[in-house]
């Protein structure tokens, strides 16, 4: 769905509330899309391997301060 916004709001990005829709820009047009429903999704072996590889590559070590 293409959305037309009122003048003070030029663009929206992300979700505004937990209603299942999010906003994005595509080729200069504002798009409203339904969020994907991943409930009950079981990862395939390839998805699990990709996730593990991503975690190993991009994980940041967070040091906690005592207290």
MMTF fields as JSON, N, C-alpha, C and O atoms, coordinates in Angstrom:
{
  "mmtfVersion": "1.0.0",
  "mmtfProducer": "UNKNOWN",
  "numBonds": 267,
  "numAtoms": 268,
  "numGroups": 67,
  "numChains": 1,
  "numModels": 1,
  "chainsPerModel": [1],
  "groupsPerChain": [67],
  "chainIdList": ["A"],
  "bondAtomList": [4, 2, 8, 6, 12, 10, 16, 14, 20, 18, 24, 22, 28, 26, 32, 30, 36, 34, 40, 38, 44, 42, 48, 46, 52, 50, 56, 54, 60, 58, 64, 62, 68, 66, 72, 70, 76, 74, 80, 78, 84, 82, 88, 86, 92, 90, 96, 94, 100, 98, 104, 102, 108, 106, 112, 110, 116, 114, 120, 118, 124, 122, 128, 126, 132, 130, 136, 134, 140, 138, 144, 142, 148, 146, 152, 150, 156, 154, 160, 158, 164, 162, 168, 166, 172, 170, 176, 174, 180, 178, 184, 182, 188, 186, 192, 190, 196, 194, 200, 198, 204, 202, 208, 206, 212, 210, 216, 214, 220, 218, 224, 222, 228, 226, 232, 230, 236, 234, 240, 238, 244, 242, 248, 246, 252, 250, 256, 254, 260, 258, 264, 262],
  "bondOrderList": [1, 1, 1, 1, 1, 1, 1, 1, 1, 1, 1, 1, 1, 1, 1, 1, 1, 1, 1, 1, 1, 1, 1, 1, 1, 1, 1, 1, 1, 1, 1, 1, 1, 1, 1, 1, 1, 1, 1, 1, 1, 1, 1, 1, 1, 1, 1, 1, 1, 1, 1, 1, 1, 1, 1, 1, 1, 1, 1, 1, 1, 1, 1, 1, 1, 1],
  "groupList": [{"groupName": "UNK", "atomNameList": ["N", "CA", "C", "O"], "elementList": ["N", "C", "C", "O"], "formalChargeList": [0, 0, 0, 0], "bondAtomList": [1, 0, 2, 1, 3, 2], "bondOrderList": [1, 1, 2], "singleLetterCode": "X", "chemCompType": "L-PEPTIDE LINKING"}],
  "groupTypeList": [0, 0, 0, 0, 0, 0, 0, 0, 0, 0, 0, 0, 0, 0, 0, 0, 0, 0, 0, 0, 0, 0, 0, 0, 0, 0, 0, 0, 0, 0, 0, 0, 0, 0, 0, 0, 0, 0, 0, 0, 0, 0, 0, 0, 0, 0, 0, 0, 0, 0, 0, 0, 0, 0, 0, 0, 0, 0, 0, 0, 0, 0, 0, 0, 0, 0, 0],
  "groupIdList": [1, 2, 3, 4, 5, 6, 7, 8, 9, 10, 11, 12, 13, 14, 15, 16, 17, 18, 19, 20, 21, 22, 23, 24, 25, 26, 27, 28, 29, 30, 31, 32, 33, 34, 35, 36, 37, 38, 39, 40, 41, 42, 43, 44, 45, 46, 47, 48, 49, 50, 51, 52, 53, 54, 55, 56, 57, 58, 59, 60, 61, 62, 63, 64, 65, 66, 67],
  "secStructList": [7, 5, 7, 7, 7, 7, 6, 6, 7, 7, 7, 7, 7, 5, 7, 1, 1, 1, 1, 1, 3, 3, 3, 3, 3, 3, 6, 6, 3, 3, 3, 3, 3, 3, 7, 7, 7, 7, 6, 6, 7, 7, 7, 7, 2, 2, 2, 2, 2, 2, 2, 2, 2, 2, 2, 2, 2, 2, 7, 7, 7, 7, 7, 7, 7, 7, 7],
  "xCoordList": [0.846, 0.0, 0.9, 1.835, 0.632, 1.373, 0.604, -0.608, 1.322, 0.686, 1.084, 2.239, 0.13, 0.42, 0.386, -0.588, 1.462, 1.574, 1.202, 1.296, 0.78, 0.469, 1.765, 2.837, 1.677, 2.848, 3.891, 5.071, 3.577, 4.674, 5.481, 6.636, 4.907, 5.611, 6.063, 5.246, 7.38, 7.895, 8.008, 7.554, 8.62, 8.768, 8.617, 8.827, 8.251, 8.205, 9.056, 9.158, 9.672, 10.47, 10.308, 10.441, 10.024, 9.848, 8.389, 7.505, 8.136, 6.759, 6.437, 7.291, 5.2, 4.769, 4.21, 4.425, 3.505, 2.95, 2.904, 3.272, 2.477, 2.488, 1.214, 0.554, 0.865, -0.351, -0.093, -1.026, 1.186, 1.485, 1.837, 1.893, 2.079, 2.458, 3.717, 3.975, 4.509, 5.67, 5.755, 5.156, 6.509, 6.627, 8.042, 8.999, 8.179, 9.491, 9.384, 8.292, 10.536, 10.599, 11.135, 12.054, 10.561, 11.035, 10.883, 9.771, 11.994, 11.995, 11.263, 10.524, 11.471, 10.867, 9.407, 8.788, 8.843, 7.443, 7.377, 8.172, 6.434, 6.218, 5.379, 4.299, 5.857, 5.173, 4.782, 5.553, 3.574, 3.116, 3.01, 2.347, 3.678, 3.655, 3.291, 3.525, 2.715, 2.409, 3.696, 4.487, 3.902, 5.076, 4.943, 3.844, 6.045, 5.981, 5.666, 6.115, 4.898, 4.545, 5.466, 5.355, 6.382, 7.348, 7.006, 7.835, 5.803, 5.418, 5.348, 4.761, 5.944, 5.911, 6.913, 6.924, 7.76, 8.753, 9.875, 10.412, 10.223, 11.325, 12.477, 12.311, 13.652, 14.815, 15.274, 15.273, 15.665, 16.291, 17.754, 18.248, 18.428, 19.834, 20.658, 21.575, 20.341, 21.07, 20.842, 21.777, 19.613, 19.328, 20.093, 20.647, 20.127, 20.847, 22.345, 22.977, 22.92, 24.345, 24.634, 25.633, 23.767, 23.952, 23.881, 24.659, 22.96, 22.835, 24.082, 24.582, 24.583, 25.799, 26.999, 27.799, 27.12, 28.209, 28.114, 29.127, 26.906, 26.687, 27.066, 27.72, 26.658, 26.964, 28.471, 28.993, 29.169, 30.617, 31.325, 32.314, 30.828, 31.486, 31.185, 32.081, 29.95, 29.535, 29.244, 28.884, 29.388, 29.121, 30.065, 31.262, 29.527, 30.334, 30.477, 29.509, 31.685, 31.9, 31.465, 31.992, 30.531, 30.047, 30.62, 30.376, 31.369, 31.973, 31.061, 30.705, 30.695, 29.837, 30.689, 31.74, 30.211, 30.875, 30.339, 29.126, 31.197, 30.702, 29.861, 30.157, 28.824, 28.048, 26.641, 25.872],
  "yCoordList": [-1.164, 0.0, 1.239, 1.324, 2.17, 3.428, 4.431, 4.585, 5.108, 6.058, 7.48, 7.74, 8.401, 9.827, 10.444, 10.294, 11.145, 11.723, 13.199, 13.851, 13.719, 15.135, 15.937, 15.388, 17.211, 18.05, 18.077, 17.966, 18.213, 18.282, 16.988, 17.023, 15.857, 14.581, 14.217, 13.945, 14.217, 13.933, 12.436, 11.938, 11.713, 10.266, 9.574, 10.175, 8.308, 7.443, 6.223, 5.784, 5.675, 4.464, 3.621, 4.134, 2.339, 1.443, 1.326, 1.756, 0.742, 0.571, 1.619, 1.992, 2.089, 3.104, 2.476, 2.987, 1.389, 0.67, -0.814, -1.201, -1.618, -3.075, -3.552, -4.476, -2.928, -3.304, -4.209, -4.573, -4.577, -5.505, -4.854, -5.545, -3.54, -2.839, -2.026, -1.585, -1.824, -0.956, -0.094, -0.407, 0.993, 1.974, 1.96, 1.744, 2.193, 2.283, 3.118, 3.346, 3.568, 4.293, 3.355, 2.575, 3.432, 2.638, 3.478, 3.857, 3.768, 4.584, 5.914, 6.353, 6.549, 7.852, 7.815, 8.869, 6.638, 6.511, 5.915, 5.041, 6.383, 5.869, 4.604, 4.626, 3.501, 2.204, 1.762, 1.911, 1.215, 0.597, -0.894, -1.314, -1.708, -3.152, -3.874, -3.381, -5.047, -5.902, -6.587, -7.05, -6.649, -7.32, -8.829, -9.374, -9.498, -10.945, -11.651, -11.224, -12.723, -13.506, -14.718, -15.62, -14.743, -15.835, -16.795, -17.623, -16.694, -17.598, -19.029, -19.294, -19.923, -21.326, -21.696, -22.835, -20.745, -21.035, -21.89, -21.578, -22.95, -23.82, -23.559, -23.646, -23.236, -22.933, -24.17, -25.284, -23.942, -25.023, -25.104, -24.221, -26.144, -26.299, -25.137, -24.649, -24.693, -23.588, -22.285, -21.507, -22.041, -20.834, -20.847, -19.825, -21.987, -22.098, -21.87, -21.198, -22.415, -22.21, -20.739, -20.196, -20.097, -18.671, -17.825, -16.884, -18.146, -17.392, -17.56, -16.58, -18.768, -19.008, -18.269, -17.689, -18.294, -17.589, -16.08, -15.418, -15.544, -14.114, -13.743, -12.724, -14.565, -14.294, -14.299, -13.414, -15.276, -15.354, -14.148, -13.667, -13.661, -12.562, -11.202, -10.364, -10.971, -9.633, -9.465, -8.368, -10.514, -10.4, -9.379, -9.374, -8.527, -7.557, -8.041, -8.491, -7.948, -8.324, -7.158, -6.053, -7.399, -6.362, -6.618, -7.657, -5.666, -5.787, -5.111, -3.942, -5.847, -5.283, -4.656, -5.176, -3.531, -2.872, -3.484, -3.655, -3.821, -4.392, -3.368, -2.172, -3.863, -2.936, -3.162, -2.446],
  "zCoordList": [0.0, 0.0, 0.0, 0.796, -0.861, -0.893, -0.05, -0.196, 0.831, 1.75, 1.396, 1.057, 1.472, 1.327, 2.706, 3.444, 3.052, 4.381, 4.352, 3.312, 5.499, 5.591, 5.578, 5.834, 5.285, 5.022, 6.137, 5.803, 7.423, 8.397, 8.497, 8.922, 8.119, 8.197, 6.793, 5.914, 6.595, 5.256, 5.005, 3.974, 5.957, 5.792, 7.14, 8.194, 7.083, 8.263, 7.965, 6.82, 9.024, 8.858, 10.113, 11.225, 9.95, 11.08, 11.47, 10.729, 12.641, 13.099, 14.149, 14.954, 14.134, 15.095, 16.363, 17.462, 16.212, 17.358, 17.016, 15.907, 17.914, 17.721, 17.019, 17.495, 15.888, 15.176, 13.975, 13.26, 13.748, 12.672, 11.353, 10.336, 11.325, 10.105, 10.343, 11.463, 9.281, 9.362, 8.105, 7.076, 8.211, 7.143, 6.593, 7.337, 5.278, 4.664, 3.393, 2.873, 2.903, 1.641, 0.566, 0.817, -0.624, -1.761, -3.019, -3.389, -3.673, -4.892, -4.698, -5.579, -3.55, -3.283, -2.876, -2.73, -2.69, -2.276, -0.882, -0.537, -0.085, 1.26, 1.163, 0.574, 1.731, 1.653, 3.06, 4.007, 3.183, 4.427, 4.155, 3.206, 5.005, 4.808, 6.092, 7.196, 5.923, 7.063, 7.529, 6.707, 8.829, 9.388, 9.175, 9.276, 8.884, 8.708, 10.026, 11.09, 9.948, 11.128, 11.18, 10.35, 12.16, 12.271, 13.412, 13.789, 13.96, 15.047, 14.519, 13.469, 15.253, 14.877, 13.796, 13.33, 13.388, 12.352, 12.932, 13.995, 12.247, 12.646, 11.682, 10.465, 12.236, 11.407, 10.653, 11.178, 9.407, 8.649, 9.085, 9.785, 8.677, 9.031, 8.46, 9.121, 7.246, 6.629, 7.397, 7.582, 7.845, 8.627, 9.944, 10.35, 10.605, 11.874, 11.675, 12.49, 10.609, 10.329, 10.032, 10.503, 9.256, 8.952, 10.209, 10.368, 11.102, 12.345, 13.209, 13.762, 13.332, 14.108, 13.518, 14.252, 12.187, 11.523, 11.753, 11.981, 11.692, 11.936, 13.367, 13.593, 14.329, 15.736, 15.969, 16.647, 15.42, 15.599, 14.993, 15.545, 13.872, 13.178, 13.818, 13.916, 14.251, 14.66, 16.151, 16.578, 16.949, 18.383, 19.008, 18.722, 19.854, 20.583, 22.015, 22.628, 22.541, 23.931, 24.815, 24.693, 25.678, 26.572, 27.958, 28.572, 28.423, 29.744, 30.754, 30.604, 31.764, 32.797, 33.882, 34.257, 34.375, 35.498, 36.785, 36.91, 37.748, 39.0, 39.753, 39.759, 40.375, 41.186, 41.122, 41.762]
}
